[in-house]
């Protein structure tokens, strides 16, 4: 087990080429094209994360997906309800086949009033 404080202090004394070599040894990937100062910070983060047990598997996978641009974003489909709280109010949007129904109404309806509390916004 490494002494984190000693490892962190050692980073300050490393040259740019030594920092790059340390990155390859510790992380096992190609060195990012960043300044030596940023590389020291990244290495310090890696050292501390490893000492603390690293990231949970799900977090590591999510970050990896984000880095590759492969997020699992779900498209809005009919029947889906999107709920958010903003400015102390709960806003609900229901996805229909050809429209989004928003409650509470925050803009004038696009169709004649129907007695509902919904704003109808056509989908693309």
BELVEN-V674789 format. One record per helix or strand of 2 or more residues. SS is the DSSP state (h for helix, s for strand). FROM is the first residue (numbers start at 1). TO is the last residue. If there is no record, write none. Layout:
ss: {SS/SS}
from: {FROM/FROM}
to: {TO/TO}
//
This chain:
ss: {h/h/h/h/s/s/s/s}
from: {4/16/36/57/81/89/99/119}
to: {13/27/51/68/86/95/103/122}
//
